[in-house]
Amino acid sequence: MTKQHLSRCMGSQNDGIFESTMAADPYVESLYIISGDGCCLLAVHFSPGEPDHFCKKLLNYGRCKVNISIKQVKQVEADRWW
């Protein structure tokens, strides 16, 4: 599986529905509401061939931009931040 980051640009007023749908999706590792490029950022994991179906579902909620992780340079354990 590969990790990819998707930005969603506002396309509808259904943010609550979008957030609950993405929170329940097994591909979604994390979902952040952001400022800047897009209105939310998703970290998702896919096997080859799966991103197309997921992105088509995402288009119901607005435009999206996919950034593919090529190489992870550093990883910090979550408990170190708290």
Secondary structure, DSSP 4 states (H G I P E B T S, - for coil): -EEEEEEE----S-HHHHHHHHHH-TTEEEEEE-SSSSSEEEEEEE-TT-HHHHHHHHGGGS-EEEEE---------GGGG-
